[in-house]
């Protein structure tokens, strides 16, 4: 019974290889996106966390900064 499910009347090699390719592709894509997100967060922190108090106040008033903070608090990647 298990052999019939795995072999799928001779088409199993194609089905399972396509499934494996898709699974591996999703894993690679997830990893690449996560690495890029970490790199961008490091660049953002390096650019904006070391500002003096006057520049911090001006920067926090900008809409783009509020949008970035809102998206970072929701994202759990």
mmCIF file of the N, C-alpha and C atoms, coordinates in Angstrom:
data_MODEL
# 
_entry.id   MODEL 
# 
loop_
_atom_site.group_PDB 
_atom_site.id 
_atom_site.type_symbol 
_atom_site.label_atom_id 
_atom_site.label_alt_id 
_atom_site.label_comp_id 
_atom_site.label_asym_id 
_atom_site.label_entity_id 
_atom_site.label_seq_id 
_atom_site.pdbx_PDB_ins_code 
_atom_site.Cartn_x 
_atom_site.Cartn_y 
_atom_site.Cartn_z 
_atom_site.occupancy 
_atom_site.B_iso_or_equiv 
_atom_site.pdbx_formal_charge 
_atom_site.auth_seq_id 
_atom_site.auth_comp_id 
_atom_site.auth_asym_id 
_atom_site.auth_atom_id 
_atom_site.pdbx_PDB_model_num 
ATOM 1   N N  . UNK A 1 1  ? 0.826  -1.191 0.000   1.00 0.00 ? 1  UNK A N  1 
ATOM 2   C CA . UNK A 1 1  ? 0.000  0.000  0.000   1.00 0.00 ? 1  UNK A CA 1 
ATOM 3   C C  . UNK A 1 1  ? 0.871  1.255  0.000   1.00 0.00 ? 1  UNK A C  1 
ATOM 4   N N  . UNK A 1 2  ? 1.855  1.320  0.884   1.00 0.00 ? 2  UNK A N  1 
ATOM 5   C CA . UNK A 1 2  ? 2.742  2.480  0.944   1.00 0.00 ? 2  UNK A CA 1 
ATOM 6   C C  . UNK A 1 2  ? 3.538  2.606  -0.356  1.00 0.00 ? 2  UNK A C  1 
ATOM 7   N N  . UNK A 1 3  ? 3.987  1.465  -0.892  1.00 0.00 ? 3  UNK A N  1 
ATOM 8   C CA . UNK A 1 3  ? 4.733  1.503  -2.151  1.00 0.00 ? 3  UNK A CA 1 
ATOM 9   C C  . UNK A 1 3  ? 3.882  2.040  -3.295  1.00 0.00 ? 3  UNK A C  1 
ATOM 10  N N  . UNK A 1 4  ? 2.596  1.737  -3.297  1.00 0.00 ? 4  UNK A N  1 
ATOM 11  C CA . UNK A 1 4  ? 1.702  2.266  -4.327  1.00 0.00 ? 4  UNK A CA 1 
ATOM 12  C C  . UNK A 1 4  ? 1.567  3.789  -4.215  1.00 0.00 ? 4  UNK A C  1 
ATOM 13  N N  . UNK A 1 5  ? 1.489  4.274  -2.991  1.00 0.00 ? 5  UNK A N  1 
ATOM 14  C CA . UNK A 1 5  ? 1.383  5.720  -2.783  1.00 0.00 ? 5  UNK A CA 1 
ATOM 15  C C  . UNK A 1 5  ? 2.666  6.408  -3.209  1.00 0.00 ? 5  UNK A C  1 
ATOM 16  N N  . UNK A 1 6  ? 3.797  5.838  -2.858  1.00 0.00 ? 6  UNK A N  1 
ATOM 17  C CA . UNK A 1 6  ? 5.080  6.441  -3.207  1.00 0.00 ? 6  UNK A CA 1 
ATOM 18  C C  . UNK A 1 6  ? 5.339  6.363  -4.707  1.00 0.00 ? 6  UNK A C  1 
ATOM 19  N N  . UNK A 1 7  ? 5.041  5.238  -5.337  1.00 0.00 ? 7  UNK A N  1 
ATOM 20  C CA . UNK A 1 7  ? 5.338  5.088  -6.763  1.00 0.00 ? 7  UNK A CA 1 
ATOM 21  C C  . UNK A 1 7  ? 4.309  5.781  -7.651  1.00 0.00 ? 7  UNK A C  1 
ATOM 22  N N  . UNK A 1 8  ? 3.071  5.917  -7.209  1.00 0.00 ? 8  UNK A N  1 
ATOM 23  C CA . UNK A 1 8  ? 2.001  6.597  -7.951  1.00 0.00 ? 8  UNK A CA 1 
ATOM 24  C C  . UNK A 1 8  ? 1.912  6.115  -9.393  1.00 0.00 ? 8  UNK A C  1 
ATOM 25  N N  . UNK A 1 9  ? 1.870  4.809  -9.572  1.00 0.00 ? 9  UNK A N  1 
ATOM 26  C CA . UNK A 1 9  ? 1.757  4.183  -10.892 1.00 0.00 ? 9  UNK A CA 1 
ATOM 27  C C  . UNK A 1 9  ? 2.872  4.610  -11.852 1.00 0.00 ? 9  UNK A C  1 
ATOM 28  N N  . UNK A 1 10 ? 4.061  4.779  -11.336 1.00 0.00 ? 10 UNK A N  1 
ATOM 29  C CA . UNK A 1 10 ? 5.202  5.136  -12.179 1.00 0.00 ? 10 UNK A CA 1 
ATOM 30  C C  . UNK A 1 10 ? 5.476  6.623  -12.269 1.00 0.00 ? 10 UNK A C  1 
ATOM 31  N N  . UNK A 1 11 ? 4.574  7.455  -11.762 1.00 0.00 ? 11 UNK A N  1 
ATOM 32  C CA . UNK A 1 11 ? 4.753  8.903  -11.832 1.00 0.00 ? 11 UNK A CA 1 
ATOM 33  C C  . UNK A 1 11 ? 5.326  9.479  -10.538 1.00 0.00 ? 11 UNK A C  1 
ATOM 34  N N  . UNK A 1 12 ? 5.587  8.644  -9.582  1.00 0.00 ? 12 UNK A N  1 
ATOM 35  C CA . UNK A 1 12 ? 6.056  9.102  -8.277  1.00 0.00 ? 12 UNK A CA 1 
ATOM 36  C C  . UNK A 1 12 ? 7.359  9.865  -8.330  1.00 0.00 ? 12 UNK A C  1 
ATOM 37  N N  . UNK A 1 13 ? 8.278  9.433  -9.180  1.00 0.00 ? 13 UNK A N  1 
ATOM 38  C CA . UNK A 1 13 ? 9.575  10.118 -9.265  1.00 0.00 ? 13 UNK A CA 1 
ATOM 39  C C  . UNK A 1 13 ? 9.396  11.563 -9.699  1.00 0.00 ? 13 UNK A C  1 
ATOM 40  N N  . UNK A 1 14 ? 8.462  11.823 -10.603 1.00 0.00 ? 14 UNK A N  1 
ATOM 41  C CA . UNK A 1 14 ? 8.215  13.186 -11.068 1.00 0.00 ? 14 UNK A CA 1 
ATOM 42  C C  . UNK A 1 14 ? 7.492  14.013 -10.005 1.00 0.00 ? 14 UNK A C  1 
ATOM 43  N N  . UNK A 1 15 ? 6.520  13.407 -9.377  1.00 0.00 ? 15 UNK A N  1 
ATOM 44  C CA . UNK A 1 15 ? 5.736  14.122 -8.364  1.00 0.00 ? 15 UNK A CA 1 
ATOM 45  C C  . UNK A 1 15 ? 6.597  14.457 -7.156  1.00 0.00 ? 15 UNK A C  1 
ATOM 46  N N  . UNK A 1 16 ? 7.318  13.479 -6.641  1.00 0.00 ? 16 UNK A N  1 
ATOM 47  C CA . UNK A 1 16 ? 8.123  13.707 -5.440  1.00 0.00 ? 16 UNK A CA 1 
ATOM 48  C C  . UNK A 1 16 ? 9.307  14.621 -5.708  1.00 0.00 ? 16 UNK A C  1 
ATOM 49  N N  . UNK A 1 17 ? 9.893  14.551 -6.903  1.00 0.00 ? 17 UNK A N  1 
ATOM 50  C CA . UNK A 1 17 ? 10.995 15.471 -7.215  1.00 0.00 ? 17 UNK A CA 1 
ATOM 51  C C  . UNK A 1 17 ? 10.478 16.901 -7.344  1.00 0.00 ? 17 UNK A C  1 
ATOM 52  N N  . UNK A 1 18 ? 9.287  17.083 -7.923  1.00 0.00 ? 18 UNK A N  1 
ATOM 53  C CA . UNK A 1 18 ? 8.696  18.423 -8.011  1.00 0.00 ? 18 UNK A CA 1 
ATOM 54  C C  . UNK A 1 18 ? 8.365  18.950 -6.618  1.00 0.00 ? 18 UNK A C  1 
ATOM 55  N N  . UNK A 1 19 ? 7.846  18.086 -5.777  1.00 0.00 ? 19 UNK A N  1 
ATOM 56  C CA . UNK A 1 19 ? 7.542  18.483 -4.399  1.00 0.00 ? 19 UNK A CA 1 
ATOM 57  C C  . UNK A 1 19 ? 8.817  18.896 -3.666  1.00 0.00 ? 19 UNK A C  1 
ATOM 58  N N  . UNK A 1 20 ? 9.870  18.105 -3.800  1.00 0.00 ? 20 UNK A N  1 
ATOM 59  C CA . UNK A 1 20 ? 11.143 18.425 -3.141  1.00 0.00 ? 20 UNK A CA 1 
ATOM 60  C C  . UNK A 1 20 ? 11.729 19.725 -3.683  1.00 0.00 ? 20 UNK A C  1 
ATOM 61  N N  . UNK A 1 21 ? 11.677 19.913 -5.000  1.00 0.00 ? 21 UNK A N  1 
ATOM 62  C CA . UNK A 1 21 ? 12.191 21.147 -5.599  1.00 0.00 ? 21 UNK A CA 1 
ATOM 63  C C  . UNK A 1 21 ? 11.443 22.359 -5.062  1.00 0.00 ? 21 UNK A C  1 
ATOM 64  N N  . UNK A 1 22 ? 10.120 22.267 -4.964  1.00 0.00 ? 22 UNK A N  1 
ATOM 65  C CA . UNK A 1 22 ? 9.317  23.370 -4.446  1.00 0.00 ? 22 UNK A CA 1 
ATOM 66  C C  . UNK A 1 22 ? 9.648  23.652 -2.991  1.00 0.00 ? 22 UNK A C  1 
ATOM 67  N N  . UNK A 1 23 ? 9.761  22.628 -2.193  1.00 0.00 ? 23 UNK A N  1 
ATOM 68  C CA . UNK A 1 23 ? 10.083 22.793 -0.777  1.00 0.00 ? 23 UNK A CA 1 
ATOM 69  C C  . UNK A 1 23 ? 11.455 23.432 -0.594  1.00 0.00 ? 23 UNK A C  1 
ATOM 70  N N  . UNK A 1 24 ? 12.430 22.979 -1.351  1.00 0.00 ? 24 UNK A N  1 
ATOM 71  C CA . UNK A 1 24 ? 13.778 23.549 -1.267  1.00 0.00 ? 24 UNK A CA 1 
ATOM 72  C C  . UNK A 1 24 ? 13.780 25.001 -1.747  1.00 0.00 ? 24 UNK A C  1 
ATOM 73  N N  . UNK A 1 25 ? 13.042 25.284 -2.810  1.00 0.00 ? 25 UNK A N  1 
ATOM 74  C CA . UNK A 1 25 ? 12.966 26.654 -3.326  1.00 0.00 ? 25 UNK A CA 1 
ATOM 75  C C  . UNK A 1 25 ? 12.357 27.597 -2.306  1.00 0.00 ? 25 UNK A C  1 
ATOM 76  N N  . UNK A 1 26 ? 11.285 27.172 -1.656  1.00 0.00 ? 26 UNK A N  1 
ATOM 77  C CA . UNK A 1 26 ? 10.679 28.003 -0.621  1.00 0.00 ? 26 UNK A CA 1 
ATOM 78  C C  . UNK A 1 26 ? 11.639 28.236 0.541   1.00 0.00 ? 26 UNK A C  1 
ATOM 79  N N  . UNK A 1 27 ? 12.376 27.216 0.921   1.00 0.00 ? 27 UNK A N  1 
ATOM 80  C CA . UNK A 1 27 ? 13.345 27.368 2.003   1.00 0.00 ? 27 UNK A CA 1 
ATOM 81  C C  . UNK A 1 27 ? 14.444 28.351 1.659   1.00 0.00 ? 27 UNK A C  1 
ATOM 82  N N  . UNK A 1 28 ? 14.956 28.257 0.435   1.00 0.00 ? 28 UNK A N  1 
ATOM 83  C CA . UNK A 1 28 ? 16.012 29.178 -0.005  1.00 0.00 ? 28 UNK A CA 1 
ATOM 84  C C  . UNK A 1 28 ? 15.469 30.602 -0.081  1.00 0.00 ? 28 UNK A C  1 
ATOM 85  N N  . UNK A 1 29 ? 14.277 30.769 -0.615  1.00 0.00 ? 29 UNK A N  1 
ATOM 86  C CA . UNK A 1 29 ? 13.668 32.089 -0.717  1.00 0.00 ? 29 UNK A CA 1 
ATOM 87  C C  . UNK A 1 29 ? 13.441 32.701 0.665   1.00 0.00 ? 29 UNK A C  1 
ATOM 88  N N  . UNK A 1 30 ? 12.933 31.905 1.593   1.00 0.00 ? 30 UNK A N  1 
ATOM 89  C CA . UNK A 1 30 ? 12.719 32.399 2.957   1.00 0.00 ? 30 UNK A CA 1 
ATOM 90  C C  . UNK A 1 30 ? 14.043 32.837 3.584   1.00 0.00 ? 30 UNK A C  1 
ATOM 91  N N  . UNK A 1 31 ? 15.075 32.028 3.422   1.00 0.00 ? 31 UNK A N  1 
ATOM 92  C CA . UNK A 1 31 ? 16.378 32.347 3.997   1.00 0.00 ? 31 UNK A CA 1 
ATOM 93  C C  . UNK A 1 31 ? 16.952 33.615 3.382   1.00 0.00 ? 31 UNK A C  1 
ATOM 94  N N  . UNK A 1 32 ? 16.850 33.758 2.070   1.00 0.00 ? 32 UNK A N  1 
ATOM 95  C CA . UNK A 1 32 ? 17.383 34.944 1.406   1.00 0.00 ? 32 UNK A CA 1 
ATOM 96  C C  . UNK A 1 32 ? 16.663 36.211 1.858   1.00 0.00 ? 32 UNK A C  1 
ATOM 97  N N  . UNK A 1 33 ? 15.353 36.131 1.999   1.00 0.00 ? 33 UNK A N  1 
ATOM 98  C CA . UNK A 1 33 ? 14.587 37.292 2.444   1.00 0.00 ? 33 UNK A CA 1 
ATOM 99  C C  . UNK A 1 33 ? 14.922 37.637 3.892   1.00 0.00 ? 33 UNK A C  1 
ATOM 100 N N  . UNK A 1 34 ? 15.071 36.631 4.725   1.00 0.00 ? 34 UNK A N  1 
ATOM 101 C CA . UNK A 1 34 ? 15.392 36.885 6.127   1.00 0.00 ? 34 UNK A CA 1 
ATOM 102 C C  . UNK A 1 34 ? 16.775 37.530 6.271   1.00 0.00 ? 34 UNK A C  1 
ATOM 103 N N  . UNK A 1 35 ? 17.755 37.048 5.509   1.00 0.00 ? 35 UNK A N  1 
ATOM 104 C CA . UNK A 1 35 ? 19.103 37.628 5.548   1.00 0.00 ? 35 UNK A CA 1 
ATOM 105 C C  . UNK A 1 35 ? 19.064 39.075 5.077   1.00 0.00 ? 35 UNK A C  1 
ATOM 106 N N  . UNK A 1 36 ? 18.316 39.352 4.010   1.00 0.00 ? 36 UNK A N  1 
ATOM 107 C CA . UNK A 1 36 ? 18.207 40.719 3.503   1.00 0.00 ? 36 UNK A CA 1 
ATOM 108 C C  . UNK A 1 36 ? 17.530 41.627 4.523   1.00 0.00 ? 36 UNK A C  1 
ATOM 109 N N  . UNK A 1 37 ? 16.503 41.133 5.200   1.00 0.00 ? 37 UNK A N  1 
ATOM 110 C CA . UNK A 1 37 ? 15.826 41.914 6.228   1.00 0.00 ? 37 UNK A CA 1 
ATOM 111 C C  . UNK A 1 37 ? 16.779 42.266 7.369   1.00 0.00 ? 37 UNK A C  1 
ATOM 112 N N  . UNK A 1 38 ? 17.586 41.318 7.779   1.00 0.00 ? 38 UNK A N  1 
ATOM 113 C CA . UNK A 1 38 ? 18.551 41.572 8.852   1.00 0.00 ? 38 UNK A CA 1 
ATOM 114 C C  . UNK A 1 38 ? 19.579 42.611 8.418   1.00 0.00 ? 38 UNK A C  1 
ATOM 115 N N  . UNK A 1 39 ? 20.059 42.509 7.173   1.00 0.00 ? 39 UNK A N  1 
ATOM 116 C CA . UNK A 1 39 ? 21.024 43.492 6.660   1.00 0.00 ? 39 UNK A CA 1 
ATOM 117 C C  . UNK A 1 39 ? 20.419 44.895 6.634   1.00 0.00 ? 39 UNK A C  1 
ATOM 118 N N  . UNK A 1 40 ? 19.175 45.001 6.173   1.00 0.00 ? 40 UNK A N  1 
ATOM 119 C CA . UNK A 1 40 ? 18.512 46.304 6.108   1.00 0.00 ? 40 UNK A CA 1 
ATOM 120 C C  . UNK A 1 40 ? 18.267 46.865 7.507   1.00 0.00 ? 40 UNK A C  1 
ATOM 121 N N  . UNK A 1 41 ? 17.935 46.012 8.465   1.00 0.00 ? 41 UNK A N  1 
ATOM 122 C CA . UNK A 1 41 ? 17.731 46.477 9.835   1.00 0.00 ? 41 UNK A CA 1 
ATOM 123 C C  . UNK A 1 41 ? 19.026 46.992 10.429  1.00 0.00 ? 41 UNK A C  1 
ATOM 124 N N  . UNK A 1 42 ? 20.129 46.329 10.154  1.00 0.00 ? 42 UNK A N  1 
ATOM 125 C CA . UNK A 1 42 ? 21.428 46.771 10.650  1.00 0.00 ? 42 UNK A CA 1 
ATOM 126 C C  . UNK A 1 42 ? 21.789 48.125 10.047  1.00 0.00 ? 42 UNK A C  1 
ATOM 127 N N  . UNK A 1 43 ? 21.539 48.302 8.741   1.00 0.00 ? 43 UNK A N  1 
ATOM 128 C CA . UNK A 1 43 ? 21.816 49.586 8.096   1.00 0.00 ? 43 UNK A CA 1 
ATOM 129 C C  . UNK A 1 43 ? 20.930 50.684 8.665   1.00 0.00 ? 43 UNK A C  1 
ATOM 130 N N  . UNK A 1 44 ? 19.651 50.363 8.901   1.00 0.00 ? 44 UNK A N  1 
ATOM 131 C CA . UNK A 1 44 ? 18.721 51.341 9.473   1.00 0.00 ? 44 UNK A CA 1 
ATOM 132 C C  . UNK A 1 44 ? 19.170 51.754 10.867  1.00 0.00 ? 44 UNK A C  1 
ATOM 133 N N  . UNK A 1 45 ? 19.521 50.766 11.684  1.00 0.00 ? 45 UNK A N  1 
ATOM 134 C CA . UNK A 1 45 ? 19.966 51.063 13.047  1.00 0.00 ? 45 UNK A CA 1 
ATOM 135 C C  . UNK A 1 45 ? 21.245 51.888 13.046  1.00 0.00 ? 45 UNK A C  1 
ATOM 136 N N  . UNK A 1 46 ? 22.186 51.552 12.171  1.00 0.00 ? 46 UNK A N  1 
ATOM 137 C CA . UNK A 1 46 ? 23.449 52.290 12.115  1.00 0.00 ? 46 UNK A CA 1 
ATOM 138 C C  . UNK A 1 46 ? 23.226 53.737 11.693  1.00 0.00 ? 46 UNK A C  1 
ATOM 139 N N  . UNK A 1 47 ? 22.258 53.961 10.829  1.00 0.00 ? 47 UNK A N  1 
ATOM 140 C CA . UNK A 1 47 ? 22.031 55.307 10.315  1.00 0.00 ? 47 UNK A CA 1 
ATOM 141 C C  . UNK A 1 47 ? 21.234 56.173 11.285  1.00 0.00 ? 47 UNK A C  1 
ATOM 142 N N  . UNK A 1 48 ? 20.247 55.595 11.960  1.00 0.00 ? 48 UNK A N  1 
ATOM 143 C CA . UNK A 1 48 ? 19.301 56.425 12.701  1.00 0.00 ? 48 UNK A CA 1 
ATOM 144 C C  . UNK A 1 48 ? 19.344 56.287 14.216  1.00 0.00 ? 48 UNK A C  1 
ATOM 145 N N  . UNK A 1 49 ? 20.048 55.330 14.766  1.00 0.00 ? 49 UNK A N  1 
ATOM 146 C CA . UNK A 1 49 ? 20.050 55.200 16.224  1.00 0.00 ? 49 UNK A CA 1 
ATOM 147 C C  . UNK A 1 49 ? 21.117 56.051 16.905  1.00 0.00 ? 49 UNK A C  1 
ATOM 148 N N  . UNK A 1 50 ? 22.079 56.545 16.161  1.00 0.00 ? 50 UNK A N  1 
ATOM 149 C CA . UNK A 1 50 ? 23.165 57.326 16.749  1.00 0.00 ? 50 UNK A CA 1 
ATOM 150 C C  . UNK A 1 50 ? 23.025 58.818 16.470  1.00 0.00 ? 50 UNK A C  1 
ATOM 151 N N  . UNK A 1 51 ? 21.801 59.310 16.343  1.00 0.00 ? 51 UNK A N  1 
ATOM 152 C CA . UNK A 1 51 ? 21.574 60.723 16.080  1.00 0.00 ? 51 UNK A CA 1 
ATOM 153 C C  . UNK A 1 51 ? 21.499 61.499 17.388  1.00 0.00 ? 51 UNK A C  1 
ATOM 154 N N  . UNK A 1 52 ? 21.804 62.823 17.320  1.00 0.00 ? 52 UNK A N  1 
ATOM 155 C CA . UNK A 1 52 ? 21.644 63.638 18.526  1.00 0.00 ? 52 UNK A CA 1 
ATOM 156 C C  . UNK A 1 52 ? 20.160 63.901 18.758  1.00 0.00 ? 52 UNK A C  1 
ATOM 157 N N  . UNK A 1 53 ? 19.821 64.505 19.878  1.00 0.00 ? 53 UNK A N  1 
ATOM 158 C CA . UNK A 1 53 ? 18.412 64.622 20.282  1.00 0.00 ? 53 UNK A CA 1 
ATOM 159 C C  . UNK A 1 53 ? 17.598 65.486 19.328  1.00 0.00 ? 53 UNK A C  1 
ATOM 160 N N  . UNK A 1 54 ? 18.173 66.547 18.774  1.00 0.00 ? 54 UNK A N  1 
ATOM 161 C CA . UNK A 1 54 ? 17.421 67.403 17.853  1.00 0.00 ? 54 UNK A CA 1 
ATOM 162 C C  . UNK A 1 54 ? 17.088 66.654 16.568  1.00 0.00 ? 54 UNK A C  1 
ATOM 163 N N  . UNK A 1 55 ? 18.039 65.906 16.050  1.00 0.00 ? 55 UNK A N  1 
ATOM 164 C CA . UNK A 1 55 ? 17.798 65.150 14.824  1.00 0.00 ? 55 UNK A CA 1 
ATOM 165 C C  . UNK A 1 55 ? 16.819 64.009 15.077  1.00 0.00 ? 55 UNK A C  1 
ATOM 166 N N  . UNK A 1 56 ? 16.868 63.406 16.265  1.00 0.00 ? 56 UNK A N  1 
ATOM 167 C CA . UNK A 1 56 ? 15.915 62.342 16.592  1.00 0.00 ? 56 UNK A CA 1 
ATOM 168 C C  . UNK A 1 56 ? 14.490 62.870 16.615  1.00 0.00 ? 56 UNK A C  1 
ATOM 169 N N  . UNK A 1 57 ? 14.287 64.052 17.184  1.00 0.00 ? 57 UNK A N  1 
ATOM 170 C CA . UNK A 1 57 ? 12.948 64.632 17.231  1.00 0.00 ? 57 UNK A CA 1 
ATOM 171 C C  . UNK A 1 57 ? 12.435 64.920 15.822  1.00 0.00 ? 57 UNK A C  1 
ATOM 172 N N  . UNK A 1 58 ? 13.284 65.472 14.981  1.00 0.00 ? 58 UNK A N  1 
ATOM 173 C CA . UNK A 1 58 ? 12.881 65.778 13.605  1.00 0.00 ? 58 UNK A CA 1 
ATOM 174 C C  . UNK A 1 58 ? 12.594 64.499 12.832  1.00 0.00 ? 58 UNK A C  1 
ATOM 175 N N  . UNK A 1 59 ? 13.398 63.500 13.042  1.00 0.00 ? 59 UNK A N  1 
ATOM 176 C CA . UNK A 1 59 ? 13.227 62.243 12.318  1.00 0.00 ? 59 UNK A CA 1 
ATOM 177 C C  . UNK A 1 59 ? 11.972 61.513 12.761  1.00 0.00 ? 59 UNK A C  1 
ATOM 178 N N  . UNK A 1 60 ? 11.673 61.521 14.063  1.00 0.00 ? 60 UNK A N  1 
ATOM 179 C CA . UNK A 1 60 ? 10.486 60.832 14.571  1.00 0.00 ? 60 UNK A CA 1 
ATOM 180 C C  . UNK A 1 60 ? 9.200  61.485 14.082  1.00 0.00 ? 60 UNK A C  1 
ATOM 181 N N  . UNK A 1 61 ? 9.278  62.758 13.700  1.00 0.00 ? 61 UNK A N  1 
ATOM 182 C CA . UNK A 1 61 ? 8.098  63.460 13.197  1.00 0.00 ? 61 UNK A CA 1 
ATOM 183 C C  . UNK A 1 61 ? 7.771  63.060 11.764  1.00 0.00 ? 61 UNK A C  1 
ATOM 184 N N  . UNK A 1 62 ? 8.682  62.443 11.060  1.00 0.00 ? 62 UNK A N  1 
ATOM 185 C CA . UNK A 1 62 ? 8.457  62.074 9.656   1.00 0.00 ? 62 UNK A CA 1 
ATOM 186 C C  . UNK A 1 62 ? 7.524  60.878 9.557   1.00 0.00 ? 62 UNK A C  1 
ATOM 187 N N  . UNK A 1 63 ? 6.706  60.873 8.515   1.00 0.00 ? 63 UNK A N  1 
ATOM 188 C CA . UNK A 1 63 ? 5.741  59.801 8.299   1.00 0.00 ? 63 UNK A CA 1 
ATOM 189 C C  . UNK A 1 63 ? 6.424  58.480 7.941   1.00 0.00 ? 63 UNK A C  1 
ATOM 190 N N  . UNK A 1 64 ? 7.516  58.532 7.189   1.00 0.00 ? 64 UNK A N  1 
ATOM 191 C CA . UNK A 1 64 ? 8.200  57.301 6.773   1.00 0.00 ? 64 UNK A CA 1 
ATOM 192 C C  . UNK A 1 64 ? 8.720  56.548 7.989   1.00 0.00 ? 64 UNK A C  1 
ATOM 193 N N  . UNK A 1 65 ? 9.250  57.268 8.961   1.00 0.00 ? 65 UNK A N  1 
ATOM 194 C CA . UNK A 1 65 ? 9.772  56.632 10.170  1.00 0.00 ? 65 UNK A CA 1 
ATOM 195 C C  . UNK A 1 65 ? 8.645  55.933 10.927  1.00 0.00 ? 65 UNK A C  1 
ATOM 196 N N  . UNK A 1 66 ? 7.490  56.578 11.017  1.00 0.00 ? 66 UNK A N  1 
ATOM 197 C CA . UNK A 1 66 ? 6.354  55.974 11.714  1.00 0.00 ? 66 UNK A CA 1 
ATOM 198 C C  . UNK A 1 66 ? 5.902  54.705 11.003  1.00 0.00 ? 66 UNK A C  1 
ATOM 199 N N  . UNK A 1 67 ? 5.919  54.730 9.676   1.00 0.00 ? 67 UNK A N  1 
ATOM 200 C CA . UNK A 1 67 ? 5.543  53.542 8.912   1.00 0.00 ? 67 UNK A CA 1 
ATOM 201 C C  . UNK A 1 67 ? 6.517  52.401 9.103   1.00 0.00 ? 67 UNK A C  1 
ATOM 202 N N  . UNK A 1 68 ? 7.803  52.715 9.160   1.00 0.00 ? 68 UNK A N  1 
ATOM 203 C CA . UNK A 1 68 ? 8.822  51.689 9.370   1.00 0.00 ? 68 UNK A CA 1 
ATOM 204 C C  . UNK A 1 68 ? 8.674  51.066 10.747  1.00 0.00 ? 68 UNK A C  1 
ATOM 205 N N  . UNK A 1 69 ? 8.454  51.880 11.747  1.00 0.00 ? 69 UNK A N  1 
ATOM 206 C CA . UNK A 1 69 ? 8.292  51.361 13.102  1.00 0.00 ? 69 UNK A CA 1 
ATOM 207 C C  . UNK A 1 69 ? 7.036  50.506 13.209  1.00 0.00 ? 69 UNK A C  1 
ATOM 208 N N  . UNK A 1 70 ? 5.968  50.923 12.546  1.00 0.00 ? 70 UNK A N  1 
ATOM 209 C CA . UNK A 1 70 ? 4.721  50.161 12.599  1.00 0.00 ? 70 UNK A CA 1 
ATOM 210 C C  . UNK A 1 70 ? 4.910  48.788 11.947  1.00 0.00 ? 70 UNK A C  1 
ATOM 211 N N  . UNK A 1 71 ? 5.615  48.751 10.830  1.00 0.00 ? 71 UNK A N  1 
ATOM 212 C CA . UNK A 1 71 ? 5.823  47.461 10.141  1.00 0.00 ? 71 UNK A CA 1 
ATOM 213 C C  . UNK A 1 71 ? 6.788  46.576 10.910  1.00 0.00 ? 71 UNK A C  1 
ATOM 214 N N  . UNK A 1 72 ? 7.769  47.144 11.591  1.00 0.00 ? 72 UNK A N  1 
ATOM 215 C CA . UNK A 1 72 ? 8.733  46.347 12.358  1.00 0.00 ? 72 UNK A CA 1 
ATOM 216 C C  . UNK A 1 72 ? 8.085  45.735 13.590  1.00 0.00 ? 72 UNK A C  1 
ATOM 217 N N  . UNK A 1 73 ? 7.141  46.414 14.193  1.00 0.00 ? 73 UNK A N  1 
ATOM 218 C CA . UNK A 1 73 ? 6.517  45.884 15.395  1.00 0.00 ? 73 UNK A CA 1 
ATOM 219 C C  . UNK A 1 73 ? 5.568  44.725 15.060  1.00 0.00 ? 73 UNK A C  1 
ATOM 220 N N  . UNK A 1 74 ? 5.036  44.714 13.842  1.00 0.00 ? 74 UNK A N  1 
ATOM 221 C CA . UNK A 1 74 ? 4.094  43.663 13.448  1.00 0.00 ? 74 UNK A CA 1 
ATOM 222 C C  . UNK A 1 74 ? 4.831  42.446 12.906  1.00 0.00 ? 74 UNK A C  1 
ATOM 223 N N  . UNK A 1 75 ? 5.926  42.654 12.204  1.00 0.00 ? 75 UNK A N  1 
ATOM 224 C CA . UNK A 1 75 ? 6.643  41.562 11.548  1.00 0.00 ? 75 UNK A CA 1 
ATOM 225 C C  . UNK A 1 75 ? 7.369  40.694 12.565  1.00 0.00 ? 75 UNK A C  1 
ATOM 226 N N  . UNK A 1 76 ? 7.199  39.389 12.456  1.00 0.00 ? 76 UNK A N  1 
ATOM 227 C CA . UNK A 1 76 ? 7.856  38.454 13.365  1.00 0.00 ? 76 UNK A CA 1 
ATOM 228 C C  . UNK A 1 76 ? 8.798  37.515 12.610  1.00 0.00 ? 76 UNK A C  1 
ATOM 229 N N  . UNK A 1 77 ? 9.300  37.950 11.452  1.00 0.00 ? 77 UNK A N  1 
ATOM 230 C CA . UNK A 1 77 ? 10.182 37.096 10.637  1.00 0.00 ? 77 UNK A CA 1 
ATOM 231 C C  . UNK A 1 77 ? 11.504 36.925 11.329  1.00 0.00 ? 77 UNK A C  1 
# 
